[in-house]
Amino acid sequence: MEVDEIWSRLKAIRSLAEEVNAAENILYGVEKEIEKAKERLVRIAVGRVLDRYGIRNLKVPREAYGEIYKGEITMARVEEILKPLIETADDIALEQMLRSASRLVPQVWEEGGARSPRVDEIVKGRKLHLRVYWSYGNISFSSMEYILDLDKVIPALIGREPASRVKPMGIYSLIHDAWSFVDYSQARQYVLDNRYIDGFRIYKNGKFVIVFKKERDARMIAKALIDASK
């Protein structure tokens, strides 16, 4: 069933409830369920529009959802509201992913407090030094989200792949698949030999080191992450 048809039926249900309403609480109950259904329908419609354009990495702002929710729920209207986002999807997606991945950048602590690092403080040769955090013996869910975005930022920046469509390289899946089997009280080294990196290593103190093919690529990613963290 199409989004437009579902919305028409929801409106028909509301109209019928108003006609037969004999007690205020009946209409209130119907309205409450319709509003829940409308929220789900909006998300379905947004997802379908993004899928139509092959966009997988764009996080639609709440303001856009709010604008869609205010009026009729038709695919044409949803697409029209999302059009400015779709037209700049790569720029927006890259900015969003960089902001998320930048939370893996370790802070440098000095006498006056913490500050963002310089590139030379987190890049040593071909190695980029980042940090993850633990939760009950595993990498925290928030750190895993940041890793997933970093996993897409690397090919988007180095390989110039479209940020809104780029797929993760495999860092996230290697860590995720090993969750149930790895004792993180010990260091863990991963081999992921692709166009951009040779592998990475996670230490029990949370240090997360990625070995790039080229030092200049390690420095490029470091600078982008540091800039996004400010």
Sine and cosine of phi, psi and omega as CSV:
sin_phi,cos_phi,sin_psi,cos_psi,sin_omega,cos_omega
0.00,0.00,0.73,-0.69,-0.04,-1.00
-0.97,0.23,0.40,-0.92,-0.02,-1.00
-0.84,0.54,-0.71,0.70,-0.03,-1.00
-0.86,0.51,-0.66,0.76,-0.02,-1.00
-0.93,0.36,-0.64,0.77,0.02,-1.00
-0.88,0.48,-0.68,0.73,0.00,-1.00
-0.90,0.44,-0.63,0.77,0.04,-1.00
-0.88,0.48,-0.64,0.77,0.01,-1.00
-0.93,0.36,-0.62,0.78,0.05,-1.00
-0.88,0.47,-0.67,0.74,0.03,-1.00
-0.90,0.43,-0.61,0.79,0.02,-1.00
-0.91,0.42,-0.64,0.77,0.03,-1.00
-0.89,0.45,-0.68,0.73,0.01,-1.00
-0.89,0.45,-0.69,0.72,0.00,-1.00
-0.88,0.48,-0.68,0.73,0.01,-1.00
-0.90,0.44,-0.64,0.77,0.00,-1.00
-0.89,0.45,-0.62,0.79,0.02,-1.00
-0.91,0.41,-0.59,0.80,-0.02,-1.00
-0.94,0.34,-0.64,0.77,-0.09,-1.00
-0.99,-0.14,0.05,1.00,-0.07,-1.00
-0.90,0.44,0.89,-0.46,0.03,-1.00
-0.95,-0.31,-0.27,0.96,0.00,-1.00
-0.60,-0.80,0.61,-0.79,-0.11,-0.99
-0.85,0.52,-0.59,0.81,-0.07,-1.00
-0.93,0.36,-0.41,0.91,0.03,-1.00
-0.92,0.40,-0.78,0.63,-0.01,-1.00
-0.89,0.45,-0.62,0.79,0.00,-1.00
-0.88,0.48,-0.69,0.72,0.00,-1.00
-0.90,0.45,-0.67,0.75,0.02,-1.00
-0.90,0.43,-0.72,0.70,-0.01,-1.00
-0.86,0.51,-0.65,0.76,-0.03,-1.00
-0.89,0.46,-0.69,0.73,0.00,-1.00
-0.94,0.33,-0.59,0.81,0.03,-1.00
-0.90,0.43,-0.66,0.76,0.01,-1.00
-0.90,0.44,-0.63,0.78,0.04,-1.00
-0.90,0.43,-0.69,0.72,0.00,-1.00
-0.90,0.43,-0.60,0.80,0.00,-1.00
-0.91,0.42,-0.66,0.75,0.03,-1.00
-0.87,0.50,-0.70,0.71,0.02,-1.00
-0.91,0.42,-0.63,0.78,-0.02,-1.00
-0.91,0.42,-0.63,0.78,0.03,-1.00
-0.87,0.49,-0.70,0.71,-0.02,-1.00
-0.92,0.40,-0.62,0.78,0.06,-1.00
-0.89,0.46,-0.72,0.70,-0.02,-1.00
-0.89,0.46,-0.69,0.72,0.02,-1.00
-0.88,0.48,-0.71,0.70,0.01,-1.00
-0.87,0.49,-0.64,0.77,-0.01,-1.00
-0.93,0.36,-0.62,0.78,0.03,-1.00
-0.90,0.43,-0.71,0.70,0.00,-1.00
-0.90,0.44,-0.64,0.77,0.04,-1.00
-0.88,0.48,-0.61,0.79,-0.02,-1.00
-0.87,0.49,-0.53,0.85,0.00,-1.00
-0.99,-0.14,0.10,1.00,0.01,-1.00
0.95,0.31,0.34,0.94,-0.04,-1.00
-1.00,0.00,0.87,-0.50,-0.04,-1.00
-0.88,-0.47,-0.28,0.96,-0.13,-0.99
-0.94,-0.33,-0.01,1.00,-0.05,-1.00
-0.99,0.11,0.78,-0.63,0.10,-1.00
-0.99,-0.15,0.92,-0.38,-0.06,-1.00
-0.95,0.32,0.79,-0.61,-0.01,-1.00
-0.89,0.46,0.43,-0.90,0.01,-1.00
-0.88,0.47,-0.52,0.85,-0.01,-1.00
-0.88,0.47,-0.62,0.78,0.01,-1.00
-0.93,0.38,-0.67,0.74,0.06,-1.00
-0.87,0.50,-0.66,0.75,-0.01,-1.00
-0.89,0.45,-0.66,0.75,0.01,-1.00
-0.91,0.42,-0.66,0.75,0.02,-1.00
-0.89,0.45,-0.67,0.74,-0.09,-1.00
-0.90,0.43,-0.46,0.89,-0.09,-1.00
-0.92,0.38,-0.45,0.89,-0.13,-0.99
-0.84,-0.54,-0.40,-0.92,0.01,-1.00
-0.92,0.39,0.60,-0.80,-0.01,-1.00
-0.98,-0.21,1.00,-0.03,0.09,-1.00
-0.82,-0.58,0.48,-0.88,-0.03,-1.00
-0.88,0.48,-0.61,0.79,-0.01,-1.00
-0.89,0.45,-0.68,0.73,-0.01,-1.00
-0.93,0.36,-0.67,0.75,0.02,-1.00
-0.87,0.49,-0.70,0.72,0.01,-1.00
-0.90,0.44,-0.62,0.79,0.01,-1.00
-0.90,0.44,-0.68,0.74,0.01,-1.00
-0.92,0.39,-0.59,0.81,-0.03,-1.00
-0.99,0.12,-0.15,0.99,-0.10,-1.00
-0.80,0.61,-0.74,0.68,0.01,-1.00
-0.87,0.50,-0.58,0.82,0.02,-1.00
-0.94,0.33,-0.65,0.76,-0.01,-1.00
-0.90,0.44,-0.65,0.76,-0.04,-1.00
-0.92,0.39,-0.43,0.90,0.01,-1.00
-0.87,-0.50,0.47,0.88,-0.13,-0.99
-0.86,0.52,-0.64,0.77,-0.04,-1.00
-0.91,0.41,-0.68,0.73,0.01,-1.00
-0.91,0.42,-0.69,0.72,-0.02,-1.00
-0.92,0.39,-0.71,0.70,-0.02,-1.00
-0.88,0.48,-0.68,0.74,0.00,-1.00
-0.90,0.44,-0.68,0.73,0.03,-1.00
-0.88,0.47,-0.68,0.73,0.00,-1.00
-0.90,0.43,-0.71,0.70,-0.03,-1.00
-0.93,0.37,-0.62,0.79,0.04,-1.00
-0.90,0.44,-0.67,0.74,0.01,-1.00
-0.87,0.49,-0.66,0.75,0.02,-1.00
-0.93,0.36,-0.78,0.62,-0.05,-1.00
-0.90,0.44,-0.45,0.89,-0.03,-1.00
-0.90,0.43,-0.27,0.96,0.03,-1.00
-0.96,0.28,-0.10,0.99,0.11,-0.99
-1.00,0.06,-0.16,0.99,-0.01,-1.00
-0.96,0.29,0.83,-0.56,0.01,-1.00
-0.96,0.29,0.57,-0.82,0.08,-1.00
-1.00,0.10,0.50,-0.87,0.08,-1.00
-0.98,-0.20,0.84,-0.55,-0.05,-1.00
-0.99,-0.14,0.78,-0.62,0.04,-1.00
-0.80,-0.61,-0.02,-1.00,-0.04,-1.00
-0.86,0.50,-0.58,0.82,-0.02,-1.00
-1.00,0.08,-0.02,1.00,0.00,-1.00
0.83,-0.56,-0.31,-0.95,-0.06,-1.00
-1.00,-0.02,0.50,-0.86,0.09,-1.00
-0.59,-0.80,0.28,-0.96,0.09,-1.00
-0.94,0.33,0.57,-0.82,-0.01,-1.00
-0.98,0.21,0.27,-0.96,0.21,-0.98
-1.00,0.05,0.31,-0.95,0.00,-1.00
-0.84,0.54,-0.70,0.72,-0.06,-1.00
-0.93,0.36,-0.22,0.98,0.02,-1.00
-1.00,0.06,-0.31,0.95,0.02,-1.00
-0.87,-0.50,-0.08,1.00,0.09,-1.00
-0.91,-0.42,0.86,-0.52,0.04,-1.00
-0.84,-0.55,0.98,-0.17,-0.09,-1.00
0.92,0.39,-0.85,-0.53,0.02,-1.00
-1.00,-0.07,0.07,1.00,-0.09,-1.00
-0.98,-0.18,0.79,-0.62,0.09,-1.00
-0.97,-0.23,0.85,-0.53,-0.06,-1.00
-0.99,-0.17,0.91,-0.42,0.04,-1.00
-0.86,-0.51,-0.18,-0.98,-0.02,-1.00
-0.56,-0.83,0.65,-0.76,0.13,-0.99
-0.88,-0.47,0.22,-0.98,0.00,-1.00
-0.83,-0.55,0.43,-0.90,-0.11,-0.99
-0.97,-0.23,0.42,-0.91,0.11,-0.99
-0.52,-0.85,0.93,-0.37,0.00,-1.00
0.80,0.60,0.72,0.70,0.11,-0.99
1.00,0.08,-0.10,1.00,0.04,-1.00
-0.83,-0.56,0.23,-0.97,0.11,-0.99
-0.89,0.45,0.70,-0.71,-0.06,-1.00
-0.90,0.44,0.41,-0.91,0.00,-1.00
-0.88,0.47,-0.61,0.80,0.00,-1.00
-0.91,0.42,-0.68,0.73,0.04,-1.00
-0.89,0.46,-0.59,0.80,0.03,-1.00
-0.90,0.43,-0.60,0.80,0.06,-1.00
-0.90,0.44,-0.67,0.75,0.01,-1.00
-0.91,0.41,-0.63,0.78,0.02,-1.00
-0.90,0.43,-0.65,0.76,0.02,-1.00
-0.87,0.49,-0.67,0.75,0.02,-1.00
-0.94,0.35,-0.63,0.78,0.08,-1.00
-0.88,0.48,-0.60,0.80,-0.01,-1.00
-0.88,0.48,-0.39,0.92,0.04,-1.00
-0.98,-0.19,-0.48,0.88,0.02,-1.00
-0.89,0.45,-0.64,0.77,-0.07,-1.00
-0.86,0.50,-0.81,0.59,0.04,-1.00
-0.94,0.35,-0.45,0.89,0.02,-1.00
-0.92,0.38,-0.64,0.76,-0.04,-1.00
-1.00,0.09,-0.78,0.63,-0.07,-1.00
-0.96,0.27,-0.71,0.70,-0.04,-1.00
-1.00,0.01,-0.08,1.00,0.00,-1.00
0.82,0.57,0.63,0.78,0.08,-1.00
-0.99,0.15,0.55,-0.84,-0.02,-1.00
-0.84,0.55,0.86,-0.51,-0.12,-0.99
-0.88,0.47,-0.54,0.84,-0.04,-1.00
-0.96,0.26,-0.26,0.97,-0.06,-1.00
-0.87,-0.49,-0.22,0.97,-0.12,-0.99
-0.87,0.50,0.60,-0.80,0.03,-1.00
-0.98,-0.18,0.46,-0.89,0.04,-1.00
-0.90,0.44,0.51,-0.86,-0.06,-1.00
-0.97,0.26,-0.52,0.85,-0.04,-1.00
0.68,-0.73,-0.11,0.99,0.03,-1.00
-0.86,0.51,-0.77,0.64,-0.05,-1.00
-0.86,0.50,-0.74,0.67,-0.09,-1.00
-0.92,0.40,-0.59,0.81,0.04,-1.00
-0.88,0.47,-0.69,0.72,0.01,-1.00
-0.94,0.35,-0.72,0.70,-0.05,-1.00
-0.88,0.48,-0.69,0.72,-0.03,-1.00
-0.92,0.39,-0.41,0.91,-0.03,-1.00
-1.00,-0.03,-0.08,1.00,-0.08,-1.00
-0.77,0.64,-0.72,0.69,-0.12,-0.99
-0.98,0.20,-0.19,0.98,-0.14,-0.99
-0.89,-0.46,-0.22,0.98,-0.12,-0.99
-0.99,-0.14,0.73,-0.69,0.14,-0.99
-1.00,0.00,0.96,-0.28,-0.09,-1.00
-0.99,0.15,0.20,0.98,0.16,-0.99
-0.98,0.20,-0.15,0.99,0.04,-1.00
-0.87,-0.50,0.39,-0.92,0.06,-1.00
-0.91,0.42,0.49,-0.87,-0.01,-1.00
-0.72,-0.69,0.82,-0.58,0.00,-1.00
-0.95,-0.31,0.67,-0.74,-0.01,-1.00
-0.85,-0.52,0.68,-0.73,0.09,-1.00
-0.98,-0.20,0.86,-0.51,0.05,-1.00
-0.65,-0.76,1.00,0.06,-0.11,-0.99
-1.00,-0.03,0.97,-0.24,0.05,-1.00
-0.72,-0.70,-0.35,-0.94,-0.06,-1.00
-0.91,0.41,-0.40,0.92,-0.20,-0.98
-0.92,-0.38,-0.60,0.80,-0.09,-1.00
-0.73,-0.69,0.36,-0.93,0.08,-1.00
-1.00,-0.09,-0.42,0.91,-0.03,-1.00
0.30,-0.95,-0.15,-0.99,0.02,-1.00
-0.41,-0.91,0.26,-0.97,-0.05,-1.00
-0.64,-0.77,0.66,-0.75,0.04,-1.00
-0.89,-0.46,0.79,-0.62,-0.03,-1.00
-0.97,-0.23,0.35,-0.94,-0.07,-1.00
-0.92,0.39,-0.33,0.95,0.05,-1.00
-1.00,0.07,0.06,1.00,0.04,-1.00
0.99,-0.11,-0.06,1.00,0.02,-1.00
-0.92,0.39,0.72,-0.70,-0.09,-1.00
-0.79,-0.61,0.96,-0.29,-0.13,-0.99
-0.92,-0.39,0.83,-0.55,0.03,-1.00
-0.95,-0.33,0.76,-0.65,0.01,-1.00
-0.98,-0.20,0.91,-0.41,-0.02,-1.00
-1.00,0.04,0.31,-0.95,0.10,-1.00
-0.93,0.38,-0.60,0.80,-0.07,-1.00
-0.76,-0.65,0.64,-0.77,0.02,-1.00
-0.88,0.47,-0.62,0.78,-0.04,-1.00
-0.89,0.46,-0.52,0.85,0.04,-1.00
-0.95,0.32,-0.64,0.77,0.05,-1.00
-0.87,0.48,-0.66,0.75,-0.01,-1.00
-0.94,0.34,-0.60,0.80,0.04,-1.00
-0.88,0.47,-0.74,0.67,-0.01,-1.00
-0.91,0.41,-0.66,0.75,0.01,-1.00
-0.86,0.51,-0.73,0.68,-0.02,-1.00
-0.89,0.47,-0.68,0.74,0.00,-1.00
-0.89,0.45,-0.66,0.75,0.00,-1.00
-0.93,0.37,-0.67,0.75,0.01,-1.00
-0.89,0.45,-0.71,0.71,0.02,-1.00
-0.87,0.49,-0.64,0.76,-0.03,-1.00
-0.95,0.30,-0.37,0.93,-0.04,-1.00
-0.99,0.13,-0.18,0.98,-0.08,-1.00
-1.00,0.09,0.00,0.00,0.00,0.00
